[in-house]
């Protein structure tokens, strides 16, 4: 298995809004396969296409790395509704190595998405899967979990983010 390589904080593609997928052909299937491999090699529980340099609305999630049945690929995912109840859980991101922090998010969500063939699905989830999906959809909108940290935590990680940005920046 091969990693496509992960774009790091400071890379502009992580800050741009990804485009809707309109073609459901072999190219999309291949992207999903490569993203899934990359997520496994990099030991992530989720990965969004812009993290591998592709500005398309595609994400893969892997909530239980020991159980391949939990692998899920989401094309054009959209949150339909979310619970008023939130929780605050520590997150990390392959694109922001070395930094973790607590992020407040709705506990439960209802998400509409398409599969690699264009078929429409709806998933309701609470807990870890819900959190990962919200984190990945943020990526598709150019949002990173560090944007959602508390003011105090943001202040604490500011210096490290600046160092990362220097490395992540592409000419
Ligand atoms: Co991430």
Backbone and ligand atoms as CSV (ligand in chain L), in Angstrom:
chain,resi,resn,atom,element,x,y,z
A,1,UNK,N,N,0.833,-1.197,0.000
A,1,UNK,CA,C,0.000,0.000,0.000
A,1,UNK,C,C,0.870,1.250,0.000
A,2,UNK,N,N,0.393,2.250,-0.713
A,2,UNK,CA,C,1.185,3.469,-0.887
A,2,UNK,C,C,0.390,4.695,-0.424
A,3,UNK,N,N,1.087,5.612,0.226
A,3,UNK,CA,C,0.455,6.877,0.619
A,3,UNK,C,C,0.626,7.900,-0.499
A,4,UNK,N,N,-0.421,8.651,-0.764
A,4,UNK,CA,C,-0.345,9.714,-1.770
A,4,UNK,C,C,0.452,10.904,-1.240
A,5,UNK,N,N,0.715,10.894,0.069
A,5,UNK,CA,C,1.392,12.037,0.685
A,5,UNK,C,C,0.349,13.011,1.208
A,6,UNK,N,N,0.607,13.555,2.374
A,6,UNK,CA,C,-0.384,14.409,3.039
A,6,UNK,C,C,0.031,15.872,2.966
A,7,UNK,N,N,-0.890,16.725,2.526
A,7,UNK,CA,C,-0.657,18.177,2.525
A,7,UNK,C,C,-0.715,18.681,3.971
A,8,UNK,N,N,0.214,19.535,4.286
A,8,UNK,CA,C,0.366,20.011,5.663
A,8,UNK,C,C,-0.120,21.456,5.808
A,9,UNK,N,N,-0.613,21.761,7.001
A,9,UNK,CA,C,-1.056,23.104,7.397
A,9,UNK,C,C,-0.153,24.172,6.769
A,10,UNK,N,N,-0.775,25.139,6.126
A,10,UNK,CA,C,-0.003,26.167,5.431
A,10,UNK,C,C,-0.156,26.020,3.925
A,11,UNK,N,N,-0.532,24.804,3.497
A,11,UNK,CA,C,-0.781,24.557,2.076
A,11,UNK,C,C,-2.154,25.146,1.724
A,12,UNK,N,N,-2.190,25.988,0.694
A,12,UNK,CA,C,-3.423,26.702,0.346
A,12,UNK,C,C,-4.608,25.788,0.027
A,13,UNK,N,N,-4.315,24.582,-0.492
A,13,UNK,CA,C,-5.426,23.702,-0.890
A,13,UNK,C,C,-6.289,23.320,0.317
A,14,UNK,N,N,-5.681,23.323,1.496
A,14,UNK,CA,C,-6.438,22.980,2.716
A,14,UNK,C,C,-7.411,24.086,3.098
A,15,UNK,N,N,-7.245,25.261,2.507
A,15,UNK,CA,C,-8.089,26.403,2.826
A,15,UNK,C,C,-9.093,26.728,1.732
A,16,UNK,N,N,-9.105,25.931,0.657
A,16,UNK,CA,C,-10.054,26.243,-0.402
A,16,UNK,C,C,-11.252,25.306,-0.336
A,17,UNK,N,N,-12.375,25.782,-0.864
A,17,UNK,CA,C,-13.588,24.987,-0.848
A,17,UNK,C,C,-13.527,23.979,-1.992
A,18,UNK,N,N,-13.743,22.711,-1.700
A,18,UNK,CA,C,-13.660,21.670,-2.724
A,18,UNK,C,C,-14.904,21.673,-3.610
A,19,UNK,N,N,-14.715,21.224,-4.855
A,19,UNK,CA,C,-15.807,21.217,-5.837
A,19,UNK,C,C,-16.633,19.940,-5.731
A,20,UNK,N,N,-17.926,20.067,-5.993
A,20,UNK,CA,C,-18.830,18.911,-6.041
A,20,UNK,C,C,-18.328,17.912,-7.079
A,21,UNK,N,N,-18.508,16.627,-6.799
A,21,UNK,CA,C,-18.180,15.590,-7.778
A,21,UNK,C,C,-19.388,15.422,-8.696
A,22,UNK,N,N,-19.121,15.472,-10.004
A,22,UNK,CA,C,-20.218,15.311,-10.954
A,22,UNK,C,C,-20.066,14.067,-11.807
A,23,UNK,N,N,-18.819,13.557,-11.901
A,23,UNK,CA,C,-18.601,12.349,-12.705
A,23,UNK,C,C,-18.269,11.176,-11.808
A,24,UNK,N,N,-19.044,10.106,-11.989
A,24,UNK,CA,C,-18.886,8.925,-11.135
A,24,UNK,C,C,-18.282,7.778,-11.951
A,25,UNK,N,N,-17.066,7.980,-12.415
A,25,UNK,CA,C,-16.417,6.967,-13.251
A,25,UNK,C,C,-15.255,6.296,-12.548
A,26,UNK,N,N,-14.393,5.674,-13.377
A,26,UNK,CA,C,-13.239,4.936,-12.853
A,26,UNK,C,C,-12.292,5.837,-12.077
A,27,UNK,N,N,-12.186,7.090,-12.544
A,27,UNK,CA,C,-11.247,8.016,-11.920
A,27,UNK,C,C,-11.614,8.247,-10.452
A,28,UNK,N,N,-12.915,8.376,-10.191
A,28,UNK,CA,C,-13.396,8.581,-8.816
A,28,UNK,C,C,-13.124,7.329,-7.977
A,29,UNK,N,N,-13.424,6.157,-8.573
A,29,UNK,CA,C,-13.180,4.901,-7.856
A,29,UNK,C,C,-11.718,4.765,-7.472
A,30,UNK,N,N,-10.859,5.152,-8.405
A,30,UNK,CA,C,-9.408,5.069,-8.169
A,30,UNK,C,C,-8.972,6.031,-7.059
A,31,UNK,N,N,-9.545,7.245,-7.093
A,31,UNK,CA,C,-9.222,8.231,-6.053
A,31,UNK,C,C,-9.624,7.689,-4.679
A,32,UNK,N,N,-10.821,7.094,-4.594
A,32,UNK,CA,C,-11.305,6.556,-3.316
A,32,UNK,C,C,-10.378,5.429,-2.839
A,33,UNK,N,N,-9.966,4.542,-3.761
A,33,UNK,CA,C,-9.051,3.452,-3.386
A,33,UNK,C,C,-7.737,4.011,-2.829
A,34,UNK,N,N,-7.181,4.987,-3.565
A,34,UNK,CA,C,-5.884,5.553,-3.156
A,34,UNK,C,C,-6.005,6.321,-1.848
A,35,UNK,N,N,-7.122,7.005,-1.671
A,35,UNK,CA,C,-7.328,7.740,-0.407
A,35,UNK,C,C,-7.459,6.759,0.761
A,36,UNK,N,N,-8.169,5.659,0.515
A,36,UNK,CA,C,-8.344,4.648,1.571
A,36,UNK,C,C,-6.989,4.069,1.963
A,37,UNK,N,N,-6.168,3.736,0.956
A,37,UNK,CA,C,-4.818,3.210,1.228
A,37,UNK,C,C,-3.997,4.219,2.015
A,38,UNK,N,N,-4.070,5.470,1.576
A,38,UNK,CA,C,-3.301,6.534,2.240
A,38,UNK,C,C,-3.715,6.666,3.700
A,39,UNK,N,N,-5.031,6.639,3.943
A,39,UNK,CA,C,-5.545,6.762,5.325
A,39,UNK,C,C,-5.026,5.614,6.183
A,40,UNK,N,N,-4.991,4.415,5.626
A,40,UNK,CA,C,-4.519,3.253,6.396
A,40,UNK,C,C,-3.019,3.356,6.650
A,41,UNK,N,N,-2.250,3.680,5.594
A,41,UNK,CA,C,-0.793,3.801,5.744
A,41,UNK,C,C,-0.438,4.892,6.751
A,42,UNK,N,N,-1.159,6.012,6.707
A,42,UNK,CA,C,-0.853,7.151,7.577
A,42,UNK,C,C,-1.500,7.003,8.957
A,43,UNK,N,N,-2.256,5.926,9.127
A,43,UNK,CA,C,-2.915,5.632,10.411
A,43,UNK,C,C,-3.888,6.728,10.843
A,44,UNK,N,N,-4.704,7.154,9.880
A,44,UNK,CA,C,-5.746,8.129,10.195
A,44,UNK,C,C,-7.094,7.428,10.322
A,45,UNK,N,N,-8.033,8.093,11.014
A,45,UNK,CA,C,-9.389,7.539,11.094
A,45,UNK,C,C,-10.306,8.206,10.069
A,46,UNK,N,N,-9.755,9.160,9.338
A,46,UNK,CA,C,-10.516,9.819,8.292
A,46,UNK,C,C,-9.569,10.591,7.395
A,47,UNK,N,N,-10.000,10.846,6.155
A,47,UNK,CA,C,-9.157,11.598,5.222
A,47,UNK,C,C,-10.061,12.274,4.195
A,48,UNK,N,N,-9.768,13.531,3.902
A,48,UNK,CA,C,-10.543,14.267,2.904
A,48,UNK,C,C,-9.645,14.539,1.698
A,49,UNK,N,N,-10.250,14.576,0.490
A,49,UNK,CA,C,-9.472,14.690,-0.747
A,49,UNK,C,C,-8.479,15.868,-0.769
A,50,UNK,N,N,-8.860,17.058,-0.264
A,50,UNK,CA,C,-7.870,18.153,-0.315
A,50,UNK,C,C,-6.584,17.832,0.451
A,51,UNK,N,N,-6.673,16.915,1.417
A,51,UNK,CA,C,-5.467,16.541,2.178
A,51,UNK,C,C,-4.460,15.781,1.311
A,52,UNK,N,N,-4.931,15.232,0.182
A,52,UNK,CA,C,-3.992,14.592,-0.740
A,52,UNK,C,C,-3.883,15.408,-2.033
A,53,UNK,N,N,-4.289,16.676,-1.951
A,53,UNK,CA,C,-4.078,17.582,-3.077
A,53,UNK,C,C,-5.160,17.571,-4.131
A,54,UNK,N,N,-6.327,17.010,-3.807
A,54,UNK,CA,C,-7.426,16.955,-4.773
A,54,UNK,C,C,-8.604,17.754,-4.224
A,55,UNK,N,N,-8.959,18.840,-4.906
A,55,UNK,CA,C,-9.996,19.724,-4.393
A,55,UNK,C,C,-11.390,19.258,-4.845
A,56,UNK,N,N,-11.773,18.080,-4.367
A,56,UNK,CA,C,-13.075,17.476,-4.708
A,56,UNK,C,C,-13.762,17.044,-3.421
A,57,UNK,N,N,-15.107,17.026,-3.463
A,57,UNK,CA,C,-15.842,16.688,-2.232
A,57,UNK,C,C,-15.921,15.173,-2.036
A,58,UNK,N,N,-14.805,14.611,-1.592
A,58,UNK,CA,C,-14.690,13.169,-1.322
A,58,UNK,C,C,-13.996,12.998,0.018
A,59,UNK,N,N,-14.524,12.089,0.847
A,59,UNK,CA,C,-13.881,11.787,2.127
A,59,UNK,C,C,-13.997,10.302,2.417
A,60,UNK,N,N,-13.019,9.771,3.121
A,60,UNK,CA,C,-13.100,8.383,3.573
A,60,UNK,C,C,-12.970,8.385,5.096
A,61,UNK,N,N,-13.686,7.469,5.744
A,61,UNK,CA,C,-13.583,7.359,7.196
A,61,UNK,C,C,-13.312,5.912,7.572
A,62,UNK,N,N,-12.625,5.770,8.683
A,62,UNK,CA,C,-12.137,4.470,9.130
A,62,UNK,C,C,-12.173,4.454,10.670
A,63,UNK,N,N,-13.402,4.487,11.225
A,63,UNK,CA,C,-13.521,4.659,12.681
A,63,UNK,C,C,-12.875,3.548,13.494
A,64,UNK,N,N,-12.830,2.338,12.938
A,64,UNK,CA,C,-12.233,1.217,13.668
A,64,UNK,C,C,-11.209,0.534,12.775
A,65,UNK,N,N,-9.938,0.979,12.843
A,65,UNK,CA,C,-8.910,0.462,11.936
A,65,UNK,C,C,-8.752,-1.066,11.991
A,66,UNK,N,N,-9.200,-1.693,13.093
A,66,UNK,CA,C,-9.083,-3.154,13.197
A,66,UNK,C,C,-10.184,-3.859,12.400
A,67,UNK,N,N,-11.184,-3.097,12.002
A,67,UNK,CA,C,-12.347,-3.709,11.366
A,67,UNK,C,C,-12.648,-3.048,10.016
A,68,UNK,N,N,-12.174,-3.661,8.906
A,68,UNK,CA,C,-12.343,-3.035,7.589
A,68,UNK,C,C,-13.806,-2.838,7.184
A,69,UNK,N,N,-14.726,-3.502,7.888
A,69,UNK,CA,C,-16.147,-3.326,7.559
A,69,UNK,C,C,-16.652,-1.926,7.881
A,70,UNK,N,N,-15.896,-1.199,8.709
A,70,UNK,CA,C,-16.345,0.135,9.090
A,70,UNK,C,C,-15.866,1.220,8.117
A,71,UNK,N,N,-15.089,0.811,7.110
A,71,UNK,CA,C,-14.621,1.773,6.098
A,71,UNK,C,C,-15.816,2.353,5.352
A,72,UNK,N,N,-15.789,3.665,5.154
A,72,UNK,CA,C,-16.894,4.301,4.460
A,72,UNK,C,C,-16.338,5.407,3.565
A,73,UNK,N,N,-16.816,5.447,2.314
A,73,UNK,CA,C,-16.419,6.530,1.401
A,73,UNK,C,C,-17.627,7.422,1.165
A,74,UNK,N,N,-17.433,8.716,1.327
A,74,UNK,CA,C,-18.534,9.667,1.171
A,74,UNK,C,C,-18.217,10.635,0.035
A,75,UNK,N,N,-19.104,10.691,-0.936
A,75,UNK,CA,C,-18.949,11.637,-2.041
A,75,UNK,C,C,-20.044,12.690,-1.897
A,76,UNK,N,N,-19.673,13.948,-2.028
A,76,UNK,CA,C,-20.615,15.077,-1.862
A,76,UNK,C,C,-21.419,14.976,-0.560
A,77,UNK,N,N,-20.776,14.709,0.566
A,77,UNK,CA,C,-21.544,14.595,1.817
A,77,UNK,C,C,-22.116,15.944,2.250
A,78,UNK,N,N,-23.300,15.892,2.834
A,78,UNK,CA,C,-23.974,17.115,3.274
A,78,UNK,C,C,-24.715,16.818,4.573
A,79,UNK,N,N,-24.523,17.656,5.564
A,79,UNK,CA,C,-25.215,17.458,6.842
A,79,UNK,C,C,-26.643,17.974,6.725
A,80,UNK,N,N,-27.608,17.086,6.981
A,80,UNK,CA,C,-29.019,17.460,6.877
A,80,UNK,C,C,-29.513,18.027,8.198
A,81,UNK,N,N,-29.069,17.409,9.287
A,81,UNK,CA,C,-29.479,17.905,10.603
A,81,UNK,C,C,-28.476,17.453,11.641
A,82,UNK,N,N,-28.425,18.167,12.741
A,82,UNK,CA,C,-27.563,17.737,13.826
A,82,UNK,C,C,-28.233,18.008,15.164
A,83,UNK,N,N,-27.790,17.270,16.163
A,83,UNK,CA,C,-28.392,17.387,17.490
A,83,UNK,C,C,-28.022,18.721,18.134
A,84,UNK,N,N,-28.894,19.214,19.001
A,84,UNK,CA,C,-28.561,20.416,19.773
A,84,UNK,C,C,-27.501,20.083,20.803
A,85,UNK,N,N,-27.526,18.836,21.241
A,85,UNK,CA,C,-26.576,18.409,22.262
A,85,UNK,C,C,-25.179,18.290,21.645
A,86,UNK,N,N,-24.207,18.847,22.336
A,86,UNK,CA,C,-22.835,18.800,21.828
A,86,UNK,C,C,-21.938,18.105,22.848
A,87,UNK,N,N,-20.759,17.706,22.398
A,87,UNK,CA,C,-19.733,17.305,23.354
A,87,UNK,C,C,-18.387,17.840,22.884
A,88,UNK,N,N,-17.435,17.793,23.785
A,88,UNK,CA,C,-16.139,18.399,23.520
A,88,UNK,C,C,-15.086,17.298,23.625
A,89,UNK,N,N,-14.496,16.915,22.494
A,89,UNK,CA,C,-13.603,15.760,22.451
A,89,UNK,C,C,-12.299,16.160,21.763
A,90,UNK,N,N,-11.212,15.564,22.197
A,90,UNK,CA,C,-9.904,15.878,21.611
A,90,UNK,C,C,-9.811,15.347,20.178
A,91,UNK,N,N,-9.310,16.185,19.288
A,91,UNK,CA,C,-9.119,15.781,17.890
A,91,UNK,C,C,-7.685,16.047,17.465
A,92,UNK,N,N,-7.309,15.370,16.396
A,92,UNK,CA,C,-6.039,15.624,15.747
A,92,UNK,C,C,-6.294,15.545,14.257
A,93,UNK,N,N,-5.266,15.772,13.444
A,93,UNK,CA,C,-5.463,15.757,11.995
A,93,UNK,C,C,-4.128,15.445,11.334
A,94,UNK,N,N,-4.149,14.580,10.314
A,94,UNK,CA,C,-2.904,14.223,9.617
A,94,UNK,C,C,-2.244,15.457,9.006
A,95,UNK,N,N,-3.050,16.470,8.674
A,95,UNK,CA,C,-2.511,17.686,8.058
A,95,UNK,C,C,-1.977,18.687,9.078
A,96,UNK,N,N,-2.227,18.395,10.367
A,96,UNK,CA,C,-1.747,19.285,11.426
A,96,UNK,C,C,-0.974,18.432,12.436
A,97,UNK,N,N,0.145,17.835,11.999
A,97,UNK,CA,C,0.851,16.876,12.851
A,97,UNK,C,C,1.366,17.510,14.138
A,98,UNK,N,N,1.248,16.749,15.219
A,98,UNK,CA,C,1.820,17.182,16.486
A,98,UNK,C,C,0.927,18.083,17.324
A,99,UNK,N,N,-0.251,18.423,16.793
A,99,UNK,CA,C,-1.144,19.305,17.542
A,99,UNK,C,C,-2.483,18.593,17.752
A,100,UNK,N,N,-2.951,18.626,18.998
A,100,UNK,CA,C,-4.258,18.072,19.301
A,100,UNK,C,C,-5.020,19.094,20.133
A,101,UNK,N,N,-6.338,18.942,20.191
A,101,UNK,CA,C,-7.094,19.873,21.019
A,101,UNK,C,C,-8.558,19.529,21.011
A,102,UNK,N,N,-9.244,19.994,22.039
A,102,UNK,CA,C,-10.665,19.678,22.183
A,102,UNK,C,C,-11.522,20.561,21.299
A,103,UNK,N,N,-12.456,19.903,20.604
A,103,UNK,CA,C,-13.367,20.606,19.706
A,103,UNK,C,C,-14.801,20.275,20.102
A,104,UNK,N,N,-15.626,21.309,20.209
A,104,UNK,CA,C,-17.032,21.103,20.512
A,104,UNK,C,C,-17.812,20.897,19.215
A,105,UNK,N,N,-18.584,19.806,19.174
A,105,UNK,CA,C,-19.406,19.518,17.986
A,105,UNK,C,C,-20.715,18.872,18.434
A,106,UNK,N,N,-21.742,18.959,17.569
A,106,UNK,CA,C,-22.977,18.224,17.856
A,106,UNK,C,C,-22.666,16.728,18.000
A,107,UNK,N,N,-23.368,16.056,18.897
A,107,UNK,CA,C,-23.106,14.635,19.110
A,107,UNK,C,C,-23.613,13.791,17.939
A,108,UNK,N,N,-24.835,14.083,17.504
A,108,UNK,CA,C,-25.455,13.251,16.459
A,108,UNK,C,C,-25.690,14.068,15.192
A,109,UNK,N,N,-25.542,13.401,14.051
A,109,UNK,CA,C,-25.822,14.063,12.774
A,109,UNK,C,C,-26.562,13.116,11.829
A,110,UNK,N,N,-27.211,13.740,10.877
A,110,UNK,CA,C,-27.812,12.998,9.781
A,110,UNK,C,C,-27.138,13.526,8.517
A,111,UNK,N,N,-26.539,12.640,7.743
A,111,UNK,CA,C,-25.751,13.045,6.581
A,111,UNK,C,C,-26.244,12.358,5.320
A,112,UNK,N,N,-26.337,13.156,4.264
A,112,UNK,CA,C,-26.685,12.622,2.963
A,112,UNK,C,C,-25.385,12.570,2.161
A,113,UNK,N,N,-25.158,11.492,1.418
A,113,UNK,CA,C,-23.938,11.408,0.602
A,113,UNK,C,C,-24.177,10.491,-0.584
A,114,UNK,N,N,-23.235,10.501,-1.509
A,114,UNK,CA,C,-23.310,9.585,-2.641
A,114,UNK,C,C,-22.171,8.579,-2.554
A,115,UNK,N,N,-22.385,7.394,-3.112
A,115,UNK,CA,C,-21.308,6.417,-3.169
A,115,UNK,C,C,-20.528,6.618,-4.468
A,116,UNK,N,N,-19.538,5.768,-4.714
A,116,UNK,CA,C,-18.669,5.949,-5.882
A,116,UNK,C,C,-19.393,5.806,-7.212
A,117,UNK,N,N,-20.600,5.209,-7.157
A,117,UNK,CA,C,-21.375,5.051,-8.385
A,117,UNK,C,C,-22.448,6.127,-8.532
A,118,UNK,N,N,-22.537,7.010,-7.542
A,118,UNK,CA,C,-23.526,8.086,-7.615
A,118,UNK,C,C,-24.800,7.792,-6.841
A,119,UNK,N,N,-24.921,6.572,-6.308
A,119,UNK,CA,C,-26.110,6.196,-5.525
A,119,UNK,C,C,-26.220,7.054,-4.269
A,120,UNK,N,N,-27.459,7.437,-3.944
A,120,UNK,CA,C,-27.646,8.327,-2.787
A,120,UNK,C,C,-27.936,7.535,-1.509
A,121,UNK,N,N,-27.333,7.986,-0.427
A,121,UNK,CA,C,-27.515,7.327,0.871
A,121,UNK,C,C,-27.682,8.373,1.953
A,122,UNK,N,N,-28.214,7.877,3.063
A,122,UNK,CA,C,-28.350,8.743,4.224
A,122,UNK,C,C,-27.864,7.950,5.421
A,123,UNK,N,N,-27.058,8.586,6.259
A,123,UNK,CA,C,-26.576,7.894,7.442
A,123,UNK,C,C,-26.828,8.768,8.667
A,124,UNK,N,N,-27.288,8.094,9.734
A,124,UNK,CA,C,-27.479,8.781,11.015
A,124,UNK,C,C,-26.471,8.204,11.968
A,125,UNK,N,N,-25.746,9.051,12.628
A,125,UNK,CA,C,-24.745,8.524,13.531
A,125,UNK,C,C,-24.507,9.434,14.708
A,126,UNK,N,N,-24.035,8.836,15.771
A,126,UNK,CA,C,-23.691,9.611,16.960
A,126,UNK,C,C,-22.346,9.105,17.445
A,127,UNK,N,N,-21.617,9.963,18.092
A,127,UNK,CA,C,-20.344,9.526,18.660
A,127,UNK,C,C,-19.209,9.673,17.666
A,128,UNK,N,N,-18.314,8.689,17.646
A,128,UNK,CA,C,-17.062,8.799,16.892
A,128,UNK,C,C,-17.272,9.017,15.390
A,129,UNK,N,N,-18.142,8.202,14.783
A,129,UNK,CA,C,-18.341,8.322,13.331
A,129,UNK,C,C,-18.883,9.710,12.986
A,130,UNK,N,N,-19.826,10.169,13.778
A,130,UNK,CA,C,-20.411,11.498,13.580
A,130,UNK,C,C,-19.326,12.572,13.658
A,131,UNK,N,N,-18.452,12.436,14.623
A,131,UNK,CA,C,-17.375,13.412,14.812
A,131,UNK,C,C,-16.400,13.391,13.636
A,132,UNK,N,N,-16.022,12.189,13.202
A,132,UNK,CA,C,-15.075,12.096,12.081
A,132,UNK,C,C,-15.697,12.710,10.823
A,133,UNK,N,N,-16.956,12.366,10.566
A,133,UNK,CA,C,-17.609,12.901,9.358
A,133,UNK,C,C,-17.660,14.433,9.406
A,134,UNK,N,N,-17.975,14.994,10.557
A,134,UNK,CA,C,-18.024,16.461,10.672
A,134,UNK,C,C,-16.642,17.070,10.429
A,135,UNK,N,N,-15.609,16.424,10.965
A,135,UNK,CA,C,-14.228,16.900,10.770
A,135,UNK,C,C,-13.870,16.857,9.274
A,136,UNK,N,N,-14.260,15.769,8.583
A,136,UNK,CA,C,-13.915,15.635,7.156
A,136,UNK,C,C,-14.707,16.616,6.296
A,137,UNK,N,N,-15.987,16.829,6.623
A,137,UNK,CA,C,-16.779,17.795,5.852
A,137,UNK,C,C,-16.189,19.195,6.031
A,138,UNK,N,N,-15.706,19.499,7.225
A,138,UNK,CA,C,-15.006,20.768,7.443
A,138,UNK,C,C,-13.859,20.923,6.437
A,139,UNK,N,N,-13.074,19.853,6.255
A,139,UNK,CA,C,-11.957,19.908,5.296
A,139,UNK,C,C,-12.449,20.310,3.901
A,140,UNK,N,N,-13.610,19.785,3.503
A,140,UNK,CA,C,-14.123,20.065,2.159
A,140,UNK,C,C,-14.539,21.534,2.028
A,141,UNK,N,N,-14.751,22.179,3.172
A,141,UNK,CA,C,-15.108,23.603,3.183
A,141,UNK,C,C,-13.911,24.494,3.519
A,142,UNK,N,N,-12.727,23.886,3.589
A,142,UNK,CA,C,-11.522,24.673,3.873
A,142,UNK,C,C,-11.340,25.009,5.348
A,143,UNK,N,N,-12.052,24.264,6.214
A,143,UNK,CA,C,-11.979,24.521,7.658
A,143,UNK,C,C,-11.137,23.426,8.321
A,144,UNK,N,N,-10.302,23.823,9.272
A,144,UNK,CA,C,-9.472,22.858,10.004
A,144,UNK,C,C,-9.871,22.845,11.477
A,145,UNK,N,N,-9.634,21.714,12.143
A,145,UNK,CA,C,-10.101,21.611,13.543
A,145,UNK,C,C,-9.469,22.680,14.434
A,146,UNK,N,N,-8.263,23.123,14.070
A,146,UNK,CA,C,-7.604,24.144,14.903
A,146,UNK,C,C,-8.378,25.470,14.892
A,147,UNK,N,N,-9.197,25.689,13.851
A,147,UNK,CA,C,-10.038,26.893,13.801
A,147,UNK,C,C,-11.103,26.852,14.891
A,148,UNK,N,N,-11.428,25.659,15.335
A,148,UNK,CA,C,-12.539,25.474,16.281
A,148,UNK,C,C,-12.065,25.313,17.721
A,149,UNK,N,N,-10.777,25.449,17.960
A,149,UNK,CA,C,-10.259,25.339,19.326
A,149,UNK,C,C,-10.683,26.557,20.148
A,150,UNK,N,N,-10.660,26.393,21.454
A,150,UNK,CA,C,-10.972,27.519,22.340
A,150,UNK,C,C,-9.903,28.598,22.159
A,151,UNK,N,N,-10.246,29.813,22.556
A,151,UNK,CA,C,-9.301,30.929,22.413
A,151,UNK,C,C,-7.980,30.634,23.141
A,152,UNK,N,N,-8.103,30.066,24.334
A,152,UNK,CA,C,-6.905,29.767,25.125
A,152,UNK,C,C,-6.002,28.751,24.456
A,153,UNK,N,N,-6.628,27.707,23.931
A,153,UNK,CA,C,-5.871,26.640,23.263
A,153,UNK,C,C,-5.223,27.176,21.978
A,154,UNK,N,N,-5.974,27.987,21.240
A,154,UNK,CA,C,-5.449,28.592,20.007
A,154,UNK,C,C,-4.183,29.383,20.308
A,155,UNK,N,N,-4.239,30.146,21.386
A,155,UNK,CA,C,-3.092,30.964,21.764
A,155,UNK,C,C,-1.887,30.073,22.061
A,156,UNK,N,N,-2.164,28.938,22.736
A,156,UNK,CA,C,-1.090,28.019,23.101
A,156,UNK,C,C,-0.417,27.377,21.891
A,157,UNK,N,N,-1.190,27.053,20.842
A,157,UNK,CA,C,-0.621,26.321,19.700
A,157,UNK,C,C,-0.172,27.252,18.562
A,158,UNK,N,N,-0.349,28.543,18.751
A,158,UNK,CA,C,-0.057,29.521,17.704
A,158,UNK,C,C,1.363,29.381,17.125
A,159,UNK,N,N,2.334,29.259,18.012
A,159,UNK,CA,C,3.719,29.166,17.579
A,159,UNK,C,C,3.986,27.917,16.766
A,160,UNK,N,N,3.422,26.800,17.240
A,160,UNK,CA,C,3.627,25.539,16.520
A,160,UNK,C,C,2.956,25.567,15.149
A,161,UNK,N,N,1.789,26.230,15.083
A,161,UNK,CA,C,1.098,26.348,13.793
A,161,UNK,C,C,1.931,27.183,12.822
A,162,UNK,N,N,2.567,28.223,13.357
A,162,UNK,CA,C,3.382,29.077,12.500
A,162,UNK,C,C,4.552,28.264,11.914
A,163,UNK,N,N,5.156,27.408,12.759
A,163,UNK,CA,C,6.258,26.553,12.283
A,163,UNK,C,C,5.781,25.591,11.210
A,164,UNK,N,N,4.594,24.996,11.446
A,164,UNK,CA,C,4.036,24.060,10.465
A,164,UNK,C,C,3.780,24.773,9.145
A,165,UNK,N,N,3.208,25.969,9.227
A,165,UNK,CA,C,2.838,26.721,8.027
A,165,UNK,C,C,4.065,27.000,7.156
A,166,UNK,N,N,5.181,27.186,7.802
A,166,UNK,CA,C,6.412,27.450,7.042
A,166,UNK,C,C,6.778,26.214,6.204
A,167,UNK,N,N,6.564,25.027,6.797
A,167,UNK,CA,C,6.896,23.782,6.095
A,167,UNK,C,C,5.833,23.424,5.051
A,168,UNK,N,N,4.547,23.717,5.404
A,168,UNK,CA,C,3.441,23.299,4.541
A,168,UNK,C,C,3.278,24.144,3.305
A,169,UNK,N,N,3.754,25.390,3.378
A,169,UNK,CA,C,3.575,26.344,2.279
A,169,UNK,C,C,4.216,25.830,0.991
A,170,UNK,N,N,3.431,25.884,-0.085
A,170,UNK,CA,C,3.977,25.481,-1.393
A,170,UNK,C,C,4.105,26.716,-2.255
A,171,UNK,N,N,5.165,26.754,-3.016
A,171,UNK,CA,C,5.363,27.931,-3.892
A,171,UNK,C,C,4.425,27.875,-5.071
L,1,CO,CO,CO,-8.232,16.308,9.359
